[in-house]
Amino acid sequence: MIRKIIQIDEEKCNGCGLCAEACHEGAIGMVDGKAKLLRDDYCDGLGDCLPVCPTGAITFEMREAAEYDEAAVKARMAARGKTPPMGGCPGSNAHAIRRETASPQAAAPQAEVQSHLMQWPVQIKLVPVNAPYFDGAHLLVAADCAAYAYANFHQQFMKNKITIIGCPKLDAGDYSEKLTAILKENNIKSVTVVRMEVPCCGGLEHAVITALQNSGKMIPWQVVTISTDGQLLED
């Protein structure tokens, strides 16, 4: 079948091994000091290995490749004594989050929370490239789960920014082409990426980095990562 899969440029690879550590399916290994895709059917095509590569040696390509074999990955991970990913992505692992709640007597009244959404639509695939609100904008590119996980998302991240969201696991295709066009054709002042800690979000971060490189512009940017229990993670 023809599908999206990673390719590794051995000439660019410096042998750091970060991609092998980031690959939760064990699709990448170190061979003779270079990163190598061990088996096509171990690669889920989500690309969490891409943003950790310091030399840009890893890219996506569309080619004939064996279908991702979740059962084979689970068997391999189990044999190595590691927890296999669920549904092809460790971020799909279900778990409850328990929080301390104050008693009604102790709870202080709260003011109404204000939305800081500055435009519509917000989905990357729906937003127009040449919208007037992009002119001079500080751009927020966020994983769509982030606003649900992080309680102060509007105030801390969305305020005074144009917000666009996406999920590389659920949306078909790569965001980098659309994001490149937005950066090229508008006067974007800065870019902030807010992603979840799960591997699926690596595709979102990589798309933004690729777009920044392809835009040919020097635009300040940063990446913020949120844990699945709603905490900011330190770099």
N, CA, C and O of each residue as an XYZ file, in Angstrom:
940
protein
N       0.837     -1.196      0.000
C       0.000      0.000      0.000
C       0.876      1.252      0.000
O       2.001      1.240      0.500
N       0.334      2.345     -0.577
C       1.032      3.633     -0.561
C       0.602      4.384      0.695
O      -0.589      4.619      0.899
N       1.552      4.759      1.530
C       1.197      5.489      2.745
C       2.349      6.391      3.178
O       3.465      6.296      2.667
N       2.041      7.283      4.150
C       3.050      8.185      4.685
C       3.925      7.435      5.677
O       3.429      6.727      6.553
N       5.233      7.599      5.526
C       6.172      6.903      6.389
C       7.452      7.744      6.477
O       7.715      8.566      5.600
N       8.231      7.541      7.513
C       9.436      8.353      7.656
C      10.549      7.845      6.742
O      10.570      6.678      6.353
N      11.466      8.741      6.413
C      12.712      8.353      5.771
C      13.850      9.056      6.503
O      13.681     10.172      6.995
N      14.997      8.411      6.575
C      16.130      8.935      7.331
C      17.316      9.134      6.393
O      17.757      8.201      5.722
N      17.817     10.351      6.358
C      18.986     10.682      5.550
C      20.233     10.377      6.392
O      20.555     11.121      7.318
N      20.920      9.298      6.072
C      22.070      8.878      6.874
C      23.208      9.895      6.830
O      23.991      9.985      7.775
N      23.306     10.655      5.750
C      24.373     11.655      5.666
C      24.147     12.788      6.666
O      25.108     13.364      7.176
N      22.897     13.109      6.945
C      22.584     14.151      7.916
C      22.568     13.622      9.346
O      22.746     14.396     10.287
N      22.360     12.329      9.526
C      22.244     11.744     10.860
C      23.573     11.846     11.607
O      24.616     11.462     11.077
N      23.536     12.364     12.839
C      24.754     12.472     13.643
C      24.872     11.373     14.699
O      25.794     11.372     15.515
N      23.912     10.431     14.667
C      23.988      9.286     15.571
C      23.636      9.573     17.009
O      24.046      8.828     17.899
N      22.876     10.647     17.271
C      22.556     11.011     18.659
C      21.596     10.023     19.314
O      21.618      9.862     20.534
N      20.755      9.359     18.522
C      19.836      8.357     19.056
C      18.544      8.903     19.629
O      17.737      8.139     20.158
N      18.325     10.218     19.537
C      17.111     10.804     20.103
C      15.849     10.287     19.411
O      14.812     10.111     20.050
N      15.944     10.048     18.116
C      14.776      9.555     17.382
C      14.390      8.144     17.824
O      13.206      7.822     17.930
N      15.389      7.311     18.081
C      15.119      5.951     18.542
C      14.442      5.958     19.911
O      13.576      5.128     20.188
N      14.845      6.905     20.765
C      14.216      7.026     22.070
C      12.784      7.543     21.947
O      11.905      7.134     22.706
N      12.554      8.440     20.995
C      11.229      9.042     20.841
C      10.234      8.099     20.180
O       9.026      8.278     20.334
N      10.712      7.104     19.451
C       9.827      6.181     18.739
C       9.294      5.130     19.712
O      10.021      4.221     20.112
N       8.034      5.261     20.085
C       7.438      4.354     21.067
C       7.118      2.984     20.476
O       6.848      2.036     21.213
N       7.146      2.880     19.168
C       6.866      1.591     18.530
C       8.122      0.774     18.278
O       8.025     -0.382     17.865
N       9.297      1.344     18.515
C      10.539      0.623     18.267
C      10.863      0.465     16.796
O      11.582     -0.455     16.407
N      10.325      1.378     15.965
C      10.562      1.268     14.521
C      11.956      1.726     14.130
O      12.460      1.337     13.076
N      12.589      2.552     14.965
C      13.909      3.098     14.655
C      14.946      2.485     15.579
O      14.725      2.373     16.785
N      16.063      2.094     15.020
C      17.177      1.571     15.800
C      18.478      2.197     15.328
O      18.539      2.818     14.267
N      19.516      2.021     16.133
C      20.828      2.546     15.770
C      21.666      1.418     15.186
O      21.912      0.410     15.849
N      22.099      1.590     13.950
C      22.883      0.582     13.246
C      24.172      1.234     12.747
O      24.137      2.163     11.941
N      25.296      0.741     13.230
C      26.608      1.289     12.855
C      26.669      2.792     13.099
O      27.230      3.542     12.300
N      26.081      3.221     14.220
C      26.147      4.627     14.598
C      25.192      5.542     13.875
O      25.288      6.762     14.010
N      24.264      4.980     13.106
C      23.294      5.783     12.372
C      21.880      5.284     12.670
O      21.663      4.093     12.896
N      20.919      6.218     12.666
C      19.521      5.838     12.848
C      19.021      5.132     11.602
O      19.343      5.520     10.479
N      18.228      4.088     11.814
C      17.721      3.300     10.686
C      16.286      2.875     10.973
O      15.966      2.475     12.093
N      15.421      2.961      9.964
C      14.068      2.436     10.072
C      14.160      0.916      9.963
O      14.483      0.383      8.901
N      13.876      0.224     11.062
C      14.097     -1.216     11.116
C      13.072     -1.997     10.299
O      13.417     -2.921      9.562
N      11.809     -1.608     10.445
C      10.750     -2.288      9.691
C       9.643     -1.296      9.381
O       9.237     -0.517     10.243
N       9.156     -1.329      8.145
C       8.081     -0.424      7.748
C       6.832     -0.634      8.594
O       6.158      0.327      8.962
N       6.523     -1.902      8.904
C       5.262     -2.170      9.596
C       5.300     -1.799     11.075
O       4.282     -1.902     11.760
N       6.464     -1.367     11.584
C       6.532     -0.835     12.945
C       6.273      0.676     12.983
O       6.007      1.226     14.051
N       6.346      1.339     11.852
C       6.215      2.803     11.793
C       4.750      3.179     11.579
O       4.142      2.807     10.575
N       4.184      3.932     12.552
C       2.779      4.330     12.442
C       2.578      5.598     11.621
O       1.441      5.978     11.343
N       3.671      6.259     11.226
C       3.565      7.443     10.384
C       3.161      8.708     11.108
O       2.868      9.716     10.464
N       3.136      8.684     12.460
C       2.762      9.884     13.219
C       3.929     10.847     13.369
O       3.723     12.052     13.508
N       5.146     10.331     13.344
C       6.315     11.201     13.266
C       6.738     11.889     14.539
O       7.217     13.022     14.481
N       6.581     11.246     15.710
C       7.065     11.901     16.927
C       8.592     11.955     16.946
O       9.176     12.685     17.747
N       9.236     11.194     16.077
C      10.693     11.230     15.980
C      11.190     12.496     15.280
O      12.329     12.911     15.490
N      10.342     13.112     14.448
C      10.804     14.225     13.616
C      11.260     15.436     14.419
O      12.360     15.934     14.178
N      10.455     15.938     15.373
C      10.877     17.168     16.051
C      12.078     17.015     16.966
O      12.686     18.019     17.337
N      12.447     15.784     17.347
C      13.595     15.618     18.242
C      14.911     15.548     17.473
O      15.978     15.664     18.076
N      14.856     15.362     16.162
C      16.088     15.236     15.377
C      16.771     16.592     15.244
O      16.182     17.512     14.676
N      17.994     16.747     15.749
C      18.656     18.061     15.725
C      19.233     18.443     14.369
O      19.602     19.599     14.161
N      19.318     17.490     13.444
C      19.954     17.784     12.157
C      18.978     17.792     10.981
O      19.381     18.046      9.846
N      17.702     17.518     11.243
C      16.733     17.482     10.154
C      16.901     16.290      9.241
O      16.581     16.358      8.055
N      17.405     15.191      9.794
C      17.666     14.013      8.970
C      16.407     13.197      8.678
O      16.416     12.339      7.794
N      15.326     13.458      9.413
C      14.110     12.659      9.268
C      13.028     13.496      8.603
O      12.774     14.633      9.000
N      12.398     12.924      7.592
C      11.290     13.580      6.894
C      10.218     12.528      6.614
O      10.433     11.331      6.803
N       9.059     13.005      6.158
C       8.007     12.103      5.692
C       8.151     11.876      4.189
O       8.633     12.743      3.461
N       7.731     10.717      3.746
C       7.596     10.461      2.321
C       6.378      9.572      2.094
O       5.957      8.840      2.989
N       5.822      9.643      0.897
C       4.732      8.762      0.495
C       5.328      7.697     -0.408
O       5.871      8.005     -1.470
N       5.227      6.447      0.015
C       5.792      5.369     -0.805
C       5.088      4.056     -0.498
O       4.286      3.958      0.430
N       5.409      3.056     -1.299
C       4.913      1.703     -1.048
C       5.542      1.179      0.236
O       6.765      1.119      0.356
N       4.707      0.802      1.189
C       5.200      0.315      2.472
C       4.177     -0.623      3.079
O       2.977     -0.503      2.834
N       4.671     -1.561      3.877
C       3.769     -2.468      4.574
C       2.887     -1.683      5.528
O       3.327     -0.688      6.105
N       1.663     -2.114      5.697
C       0.734     -1.455      6.609
C       1.235     -1.544      8.044
O       1.831     -2.546      8.443
N       0.990     -0.485      8.820
C       1.372     -0.505     10.233
C       0.729     -1.698     10.918
O      -0.484     -1.887     10.832
N       1.543     -2.511     11.604
C       1.087     -3.745     12.242
C       1.093     -3.558     13.756
O       2.109     -3.778     14.417
N      -0.040     -3.153     14.289
C      -0.128     -2.875     15.721
C       0.144     -4.127     16.546
O       0.789     -4.058     17.593
N      -0.348     -5.273     16.075
C      -0.149     -6.526     16.814
C       1.331     -6.884     16.900
O       1.805     -7.318     17.950
N       2.061     -6.704     15.799
C       3.495     -7.012     15.797
C       4.250     -6.079     16.736
O       5.175     -6.504     17.428
N       3.854     -4.799     16.760
C       4.501     -3.837     17.661
C       4.250     -4.218     19.112
O       5.171     -4.195     19.928
N       2.994     -4.574     19.445
C       2.671     -4.961     20.815
C       3.468     -6.190     21.239
O       3.972     -6.251     22.361
N       3.582     -7.171     20.339
C       4.326     -8.393     20.653
C       5.796     -8.087     20.883
O       6.415     -8.634     21.796
N       6.358     -7.207     20.049
C       7.776     -6.851     20.187
C       8.023     -6.096     21.488
O       8.986     -6.374     22.203
N       7.148     -5.140     21.791
C       7.315     -4.365     23.007
C       7.151     -5.235     24.246
O       7.873     -5.071     25.230
N       6.200     -6.158     24.193
C       6.000     -7.058     25.320
C       7.216     -7.948     25.532
O       7.599     -8.221     26.670
N       7.825     -8.403     24.435
C       9.013     -9.248     24.534
C      10.191     -8.494     25.125
O      11.079     -9.087     25.737
N      10.190     -7.154     24.934
C      11.263     -6.321     25.477
C      10.922     -5.790     26.871
O      11.673     -5.002     27.446
N       9.782     -6.230     27.404
C       9.402     -5.819     28.745
C       8.899     -4.400     28.834
O       8.965     -3.787     29.900
N       8.389     -3.854     27.717
C       7.872     -2.489     27.703
C       6.376     -2.509     27.475
O       5.845     -3.444     26.875
N       5.692     -1.477     27.953
C       4.254     -1.370     27.764
C       3.956     -1.013     26.319
O       4.387      0.040     25.850
N       3.226     -1.866     25.596
C       2.929     -1.572     24.199
C       1.934     -0.438     24.064
O       1.092     -0.251     24.942
N       2.015      0.333     22.968
C       1.055      1.423     22.754
C      -0.321      0.891     22.447
O      -0.454     -0.181     21.856
N      -1.357      1.624     22.840
C      -2.726      1.272     22.518
C      -3.164      2.043     21.289
O      -2.921      3.245     21.183
N      -3.812      1.349     20.355
C      -4.358      2.028     19.200
C      -3.312      2.690     18.335
O      -3.634      3.621     17.596
N      -2.046      2.234     18.400
C      -1.007      2.815     17.581
C      -0.404      4.077     18.159
O       0.476      4.668     17.533
N      -0.841      4.513     19.329
C      -0.326      5.751     19.903
C      -0.391      5.670     21.417
O      -1.471      5.454     21.965
N       0.744      5.837     22.123
C       0.711      5.806     23.585
C      -0.228      6.841     24.174
O      -0.708      6.667     25.294
N      -0.499      7.909     23.451
C      -1.410      8.925     23.943
C      -2.843      8.455     24.030
O      -3.681      9.165     24.585
N      -3.161      7.267     23.497
C      -4.513      6.728     23.572
C      -4.758      5.955     24.866
O      -5.886      5.546     25.143
N      -3.705      5.756     25.657
C      -3.866      5.023     26.912
C      -4.861      5.742     27.813
O      -4.709      6.934     28.083
N      -5.876      5.024     28.279
C      -6.916      5.635     29.100
C      -6.520      5.627     30.568
O      -6.014      4.622     31.068
N      -6.741      6.725     31.254
C      -6.526      6.775     32.692
C      -7.350      7.900     33.286
O      -7.605      8.915     32.639
N      -7.761      7.703     34.529
C      -8.565      8.711     35.219
C      -7.655      9.722     35.898
O      -6.550      9.385     36.322
N      -8.116     10.943     35.998
C      -7.388     12.007     36.682
C      -8.212     12.413     37.895
O      -9.328     12.915     37.757
N      -7.667     12.196     39.066
C      -8.379     12.524     40.308
C      -7.860     13.852     40.838
O      -6.651     14.071     40.914
N      -8.776     14.730     41.202
C      -8.397     16.042     41.681
C      -9.051     16.301     43.035
O     -10.133     15.795     43.334
N      -8.349     17.118     43.858
C      -8.915     17.554     45.125
C      -9.962     18.634     44.848
O      -9.717     19.562     44.078
N     -11.105     18.508     45.470
C     -12.152     19.514     45.294
C     -12.467     20.161     46.632
O     -12.534     19.494     47.665
N     -12.656     21.468     46.593
C     -12.978     22.191     47.818
C     -14.440     21.984     48.187
O     -15.273     21.758     47.310
N     -14.755     22.059     49.456
C     -16.139     21.934     49.908
C     -16.917     23.164     49.469
O     -16.323     24.225     49.277
N     -18.247     23.049     49.304
C     -19.044     24.205     48.881
C     -18.904     25.380     49.828
O     -18.974     26.533     49.403
N     -18.705     25.095     51.128
C     -18.582     26.174     52.099
C     -17.270     26.943     51.913
O     -17.213     28.154     52.127
N     -16.212     26.218     51.510
C     -14.902     26.857     51.386
C     -14.690     27.516     50.039
O     -13.787     28.337     49.877
N     -15.515     27.159     49.080
C     -15.303     27.679     47.727
C     -15.709     29.141     47.639
O     -16.814     29.513     48.031
N     -14.796     29.977     47.114
C     -15.097     31.394     46.949
C     -15.813     31.611     45.628
O     -15.554     30.886     44.668
N     -16.691     32.573     45.553
C     -17.374     32.853     44.273
C     -16.366     33.297     43.226
O     -15.420     34.021     43.537
N     -16.564     32.870     41.997
C     -15.642     33.191     40.925
C     -16.318     34.092     39.891
O     -17.504     33.946     39.598
N     -15.546     35.013     39.352
C     -16.059     35.874     38.298
C     -16.219     35.058     37.015
O     -15.551     34.042     36.819
N     -17.098     35.516     36.168
C     -17.313     34.826     34.901
C     -16.036     34.847     34.073
O     -15.403     35.892     33.922
N     -15.663     33.695     33.541
C     -14.444     33.583     32.743
C     -14.711     34.104     31.340
O     -15.725     33.767     30.728
N     -13.809     34.920     30.835
C     -13.975     35.546     29.523
C     -13.222     34.766     28.450
O     -12.083     34.350     28.663
N     -13.853     34.571     27.309
C     -13.193     33.944     26.174
C     -12.224     34.924     25.535
O     -12.503     36.118     25.432
N     -11.072     34.399     25.103
C     -10.091     35.227     24.407
C      -9.936     34.820     22.941
O      -8.948     35.169     22.294
N     -10.910     34.087     22.429
C     -10.878     33.719     21.015
C     -11.053     34.975     20.167
O     -11.999     35.740     20.353
N     -10.140     35.171     19.249
C     -10.145     36.407     18.466
C     -10.626     36.235     17.032
O     -10.738     37.221     16.305
N     -10.916     35.000     16.605
C     -11.365     34.816     15.227
C     -12.069     33.461     15.092
O     -12.042     32.629     15.999
N     -12.686     33.276     13.951
C     -13.339     32.017     13.574
C     -13.202     31.874     12.073
O     -13.324     32.886     11.382
N     -12.960     30.711     11.517
C     -12.803     29.429     12.203
C     -11.438     29.306     12.874
O     -10.584     30.184     12.749
N     -11.255     28.196     13.588
C      -9.994     27.963     14.275
C      -9.269     26.723     13.756
O      -8.061     26.594     13.954
N      -9.973     25.823     13.104
C      -9.347     24.593     12.616
C      -8.380     24.923     11.482
O      -8.722     25.678     10.572
N      -7.169     24.357     11.537
C      -6.134     24.672     10.549
C      -6.626     24.447      9.131
O      -6.354     25.259      8.246
N      -7.343     23.362      8.904
C      -7.778     23.042      7.549
C      -8.895     23.965      7.058
O      -9.138     24.039      5.854
N      -9.571     24.663      7.958
C     -10.675     25.529      7.569
C     -10.294     27.000      7.493
O     -10.937     27.770      6.778
N      -9.258     27.399      8.220
C      -8.914     28.819      8.276
C      -8.380     29.292      6.920
O      -7.569     28.598      6.307
N      -8.824     30.465      6.442
C      -8.320     30.982      5.155
C      -6.879     31.466      5.295
O      -6.479     31.960      6.350
N      -6.112     31.319      4.233
C      -4.698     31.703      4.276
C      -4.526     33.207      4.386
O      -3.631     33.676      5.089
N      -5.366     33.968      3.704
C      -5.180     35.420      3.612
C      -6.160     36.209      4.461
O      -6.530     37.325      4.097
N      -6.587     35.653      5.579
C      -7.529     36.371      6.436
C      -6.894     37.655      6.968
O      -5.718     37.644      7.331
N      -7.633     38.748      7.022
C      -7.064     40.026      7.470
C      -6.551     39.994      8.903
O      -5.651     40.755      9.256
N      -7.116     39.121      9.731
C      -6.669     39.079     11.128
C      -5.260     38.506     11.291
O      -4.685     38.588     12.376
N      -4.697     37.923     10.221
C      -3.322     37.429     10.292
C      -2.288     38.559     10.211
O      -1.136     38.373     10.603
N      -2.692     39.713      9.710
C      -1.743     40.810      9.524
C      -1.271     41.339     10.878
O      -2.060     41.868     11.661
N       0.028     41.189     11.139
C       0.598     41.632     12.397
C       0.252     40.764     13.588
O       0.383     41.202     14.731
N      -0.190     39.538     13.339
C      -0.683     38.675     14.415
C       0.434     37.918     15.126
O       1.461     37.582     14.536
N       0.204     37.665     16.395
C       0.957     36.674     17.146
C       0.153     35.389     17.042
O      -0.984     35.326     17.509
N       0.741     34.359     16.428
C       0.001     33.161     16.054
C       0.172     32.060     17.099
O       1.287     31.747     17.516
N      -0.948     31.483     17.510
C      -0.942     30.320     18.394
C      -1.385     29.111     17.592
O      -2.497     29.086     17.064
N      -0.514     28.100     17.497
C      -0.852     26.839     16.836
C      -0.943     25.784     17.933
O       0.064     25.422     18.542
N      -2.147     25.296     18.180
C      -2.369     24.451     19.353
C      -2.983     23.112     18.996
O      -3.782     23.002     18.066
N      -2.595     22.096     19.755
C      -3.279     20.812     19.686
C      -4.688     20.998     20.224
O      -4.882     21.681     21.229
N      -5.671     20.401     19.570
C      -7.044     20.668     19.990
C      -7.374     20.105     21.371
O      -8.363     20.514     21.979
N      -6.565     19.177     21.874
C      -6.777     18.665     23.232
C      -6.290     19.633     24.301
O      -6.718     19.551     25.453
N      -5.403     20.545     23.934
C      -4.707     21.350     24.935
C      -5.647     22.209     25.764
O      -5.462     22.346     26.974
N      -6.661     22.791     25.117
C      -7.570     23.673     25.847
C      -8.405     22.913     26.863
O      -8.875     23.498     27.839
N      -8.593     21.618     26.647
C      -9.338     20.800     27.603
C      -8.446     20.358     28.758
O      -8.912     20.193     29.886
N      -7.164     20.169     28.468
C      -6.250     19.683     29.499
C      -5.768     20.801     30.424
O      -5.603     20.585     31.624
N      -5.542     21.998     29.868
C      -4.950     23.078     30.648
C      -6.015     24.105     31.019
O      -6.610     24.738     30.147
N      -6.245     24.263     32.303
C      -7.385     25.043     32.780
C      -7.321     26.505     32.385
O      -8.355     27.108     32.097
N      -6.127     27.093     32.362
C      -5.988     28.531     32.109
C      -5.590     28.812     30.665
O      -4.878     29.778     30.390
N      -6.043     27.979     29.757
C      -5.586     28.036     28.367
C      -5.928     29.380     27.704
O      -5.074     29.974     27.046
N      -7.141     29.854     27.867
C      -7.544     31.110     27.229
C      -6.693     32.275     27.721
O      -6.157     33.042     26.922
N      -6.573     32.403     29.035
C      -5.874     33.546     29.603
C      -4.376     33.500     29.323
O      -3.771     34.524     29.007
N      -3.777     32.319     29.436
C      -2.323     32.220     29.339
C      -1.814     32.122     27.909
O      -0.733     32.625     27.606
N      -2.571     31.487     27.031
C      -2.061     31.246     25.675
C      -2.831     31.972     24.570
O      -2.223     32.458     23.616
N      -4.148     32.052     24.682
C      -4.944     32.604     23.589
C      -5.049     34.119     23.613
O      -5.276     34.736     22.572
N      -4.890     34.723     24.765
C      -5.081     36.167     24.902
C      -4.153     36.931     23.955
O      -2.937     36.736     23.966
N      -4.741     37.795     23.144
C      -4.019     38.648     22.182
C      -3.321     37.854     21.084
O      -2.374     38.347     20.471
N      -3.780     36.627     20.827
C      -3.212     35.816     19.739
C      -4.320     35.329     18.816
O      -5.477     35.194     19.213
N      -3.934     35.074     17.588
C      -4.815     34.380     16.652
C      -4.577     32.883     16.847
O      -3.444     32.408     16.768
N      -5.648     32.158     17.100
C      -5.540     30.748     17.479
C      -5.987     29.841     16.347
O      -7.083     30.000     15.810
N      -5.130     28.882     15.983
C      -5.537     27.829     15.059
C      -5.177     26.489     15.676
O      -4.137     26.351     16.320
N      -6.040     25.507     15.475
C      -5.883     24.222     16.155
C      -5.916     23.062     15.166
O      -6.406     23.195     14.044
N      -5.385     21.926     15.605
C      -5.427     20.729     14.782
C      -5.011     19.511     15.566
O      -4.538     19.610     16.698
N      -5.195     18.346     14.943
C      -4.769     17.076     15.521
C      -4.192     16.211     14.407
O      -4.944     15.694     13.580
N      -2.868     16.042     14.368
C      -2.259     15.276     13.271
C      -2.661     13.810     13.260
O      -2.532     13.146     12.232
N      -3.145     13.294     14.380
C      -3.569     11.889     14.417
C      -4.922     11.695     13.732
O      -5.165     10.664     13.105
N      -5.801     12.694     13.858
C      -7.157     12.562     13.334
C      -7.335     13.192     11.960
O      -8.171     12.736     11.180
N      -6.568     14.230     11.650
C      -6.688     14.899     10.352
C      -5.794     14.234      9.318
O      -4.639     13.912      9.596
N      -6.333     14.032      8.135
C      -5.534     13.459      7.046
C      -4.595     14.518      6.472
O      -4.948     15.692      6.371
N      -3.401     14.082      6.103
C      -2.455     14.996      5.465
C      -1.573     15.714      6.462
O      -1.696     15.548      7.675
N      -0.670     16.526      5.904
C       0.316     17.259      6.698
C      -0.067     18.730      6.722
O      -0.467     19.288      5.700
N       0.055     19.365      7.895
C      -0.294     20.782      8.029
C       0.762     21.727      7.474
O       0.481     22.911      7.288
N       1.959     21.243      7.206
C       3.075     22.147      6.924
C       2.835     23.025      5.702
O       3.240     24.188      5.697
N       2.188     22.499      4.669
C       1.952     23.291      3.452
C       1.036     24.472      3.749
O       1.307     25.592      3.316
N      -0.048     24.229      4.484
C      -0.991     25.303      4.831
C      -0.317     26.321      5.748
O      -0.477     27.527      5.560
N       0.424     25.847      6.725
C       1.099     26.749      7.652
C       2.178     27.571      6.950
O       2.372     28.745      7.266
N       2.872     26.962      6.007
C       3.879     27.697      5.231
C       3.242     28.855      4.481
O       3.778     29.963      4.457
N       2.089     28.588      3.865
C       1.391     29.633      3.115
C       0.964     30.774      4.031
O       1.070     31.943      3.660
N       0.480     30.438      5.231
C       0.062     31.480      6.181
C       1.253     32.341      6.582
O       1.145     33.566      6.646
N       2.384     31.703      6.850
C       3.568     32.458      7.272
C       4.137     33.293      6.129
O       4.580     34.420      6.350
N       4.130     32.760      4.927
C       4.688     33.476      3.779
C       3.853     34.691      3.393
O       4.399     35.744      3.063
N       2.545     34.547      3.433
C       1.664     35.558      2.852
C       1.142     36.572      3.865
O       0.359     37.455      3.517
N       1.573     36.446      5.113
C       1.106     37.373      6.135
C       2.270     37.844      7.002
O       3.323     37.211      7.060
N       2.052     38.961      7.666
C       3.063     39.534      8.556
C       2.864     38.965      9.961
O       2.316     39.629     10.840
N       3.316     37.727     10.157
C       3.184     37.069     11.452
C       4.335     37.509     12.352
O       5.499     37.414     11.965
N       4.013     37.989     13.546
C       5.016     38.528     14.457
C       5.715     37.446     15.276
O       6.906     37.563     15.565
N       4.990     36.399     15.652
C       5.578     35.310     16.444
C       4.683     34.091     16.323
O       3.515     34.191     15.949
N       5.252     32.935     16.647
C       4.493     31.684     16.618
C       4.718     30.947     17.935
O       5.854     30.727     18.354
N       3.623     30.573     18.572
C       3.680     29.737     19.772
C       2.977     28.422     19.479
O       1.833     28.415     19.027
N       3.655     27.312     19.734
C       3.070     25.989     19.570
C       2.743     25.447     20.951
O       3.617     25.396     21.817
N       1.510     25.047     21.168
C       1.121     24.379     22.408
C       0.679     22.974     22.046
O      -0.336     22.785     21.377
N       1.441     21.998     22.488
C       1.176     20.598     22.166
C       1.019     19.798     23.450
O       1.432     20.232     24.525
N       0.425     18.640     23.320
C       0.340     17.709     24.435
C       1.602     16.855     24.458
O       2.342     16.805     23.475
N       1.845     16.188     25.571
C       3.054     15.382     25.711
C       2.999     14.092     24.896
O       4.027     13.438     24.723
N       1.832     13.713     24.394
C       1.672     12.445     23.697
C       2.399     12.477     22.350
O       2.514     13.539     21.739
N       2.885     11.338     21.887
C       3.665     11.292     20.639
C       2.928     11.830     19.423
O       3.549     12.396     18.523
N       1.594     11.657     19.385
C       0.837     12.124     18.225
C       1.080     13.598     17.934
O       1.073     14.015     16.776
N       1.296     14.391     18.988
C       1.459     15.834     18.825
C       2.806     16.203     18.209
O       3.016     17.359     17.841
N       3.718     15.245     18.090
C       4.979     15.531     17.426
C       4.775     15.983     15.992
O       5.551     16.783     15.469
N       3.731     15.471     15.357
C       3.439     15.863     13.983
C       3.065     17.323     13.865
O       3.396     17.975     12.875
N       2.369     17.849     14.879
C       1.994     19.262     14.874
C       3.233     20.144     15.026
O       3.407     21.116     14.291
N       4.081     19.800     15.976
C       5.314     20.564     16.185
C       6.193     20.532     14.941
O       6.739     21.556     14.532
N       6.326     19.353     14.345
C       7.158     19.226     13.143
C       6.601     20.060     11.996
O       7.365     20.677     11.255
N       5.279     20.086     11.841
C       4.674     20.859     10.758
C       4.977     22.342     10.910
O       5.242     23.025      9.921
N       4.939     22.846     12.136
C       5.236     24.257     12.370
C       6.704     24.555     12.086
O       7.022     25.563     11.455
N       7.604     23.678     12.550
C       9.035     23.877     12.308
C       9.330     23.864     10.807
O      10.098     24.687     10.308
N       8.711     22.921     10.096
C       8.895     22.849      8.646
C       8.385     24.114      7.965
O       9.027     24.645      7.059
N       7.221     24.592      8.410
C       6.650     25.811      7.824
C       7.541     27.020      8.085
O       7.721     27.857      7.200
N       8.096     27.122      9.278
C       8.994     28.230      9.595
C      10.229     28.192      8.688
O      10.677     29.226      8.193
N      10.769     26.995      8.479
C      11.935     26.859      7.612
C      11.593     27.199      6.164
O      12.360     27.879      5.484
N      10.446     26.725      5.700
C      10.056     26.943      4.306
C       9.609     28.368      4.026
O       9.622     28.808      2.877
N       9.215     29.089      5.065
C       8.726     30.456      4.859
C       9.845     31.417      4.463
O       9.599     32.444      3.830
N      11.094     31.068      4.849
C      12.212     31.947      4.558
C      12.257     33.181      5.439
O      13.016     34.109      5.163
N      11.453     33.206      6.498
C      11.403     34.361      7.397
C      11.998     34.006      8.757
O      11.962     32.850      9.180
N      12.536     34.999      9.424
C      13.042     34.829     10.781
C      11.937     35.258     11.753
O      11.828     36.436     12.095
N      11.141     34.318     12.183
C      10.001     34.597     13.050
C      10.264     33.973     14.420
O      10.539     32.775     14.489
N      10.193     34.729     15.502
C      10.378     34.145     16.836
C       9.331     33.065     17.100
O       8.161     33.231     16.757
N       9.754     31.968     17.707
C       8.811     30.890     17.974
C       9.202     30.136     19.239
O      10.356     30.168     19.667
N       8.233     29.468     19.819
C       8.461     28.658     21.002
C       7.480     27.493     21.026
O       6.423     27.539     20.397
N       7.850     26.446     21.765
C       6.993     25.273     21.927
C       6.716     25.078     23.411
O       7.638     25.068     24.226
N       5.448     24.924     23.754
C       5.029     24.644     25.119
C       4.351     23.274     25.136
O       3.509     22.982     24.286
N       4.723     22.436     26.109
C       4.164     21.088     26.200
C       3.341     20.941     27.468
O       3.753     21.352     28.553
N       2.163     20.343     27.304
C       1.247     20.128     28.423
C       1.089     18.625     28.656
O       0.943     17.855     27.707
N       1.120     18.215     29.925
C       0.953     16.811     30.254
C      -0.518     16.423     30.166
O      -1.395     17.286     30.132
N      -0.780     15.125     30.130
C      -2.157     14.662     30.011
C      -2.990     14.918     31.269
O      -4.212     14.782     31.233
N      -2.343     15.289     32.384
C      -3.104     15.681     33.563
C      -3.144     17.200     33.734
O      -3.491     17.707     34.801
N      -2.781     17.923     32.656
C      -2.991     19.350     32.639
C      -1.917     20.203     33.263
O      -2.195     21.316     33.710
N      -0.688     19.706     33.305
C       0.418     20.478     33.879
C       1.370     20.944     32.776
O       1.558     20.248     31.779
N       1.968     22.125     32.958
C       3.003     22.584     32.046
C       4.278     21.812     32.303
O       4.709     21.682     33.449
N       4.884     21.298     31.248
C       6.118     20.542     31.392
C       7.314     21.429     31.074
O       7.277     22.218     30.130
N       8.364     21.298     31.858
C       9.565     22.080     31.626
C      10.341     21.499     30.467
O      10.314     20.290     30.237
N      11.042     22.367     29.724
C      11.874     21.916     28.595
C      13.040     21.090     29.099
O      13.853     20.621     28.303
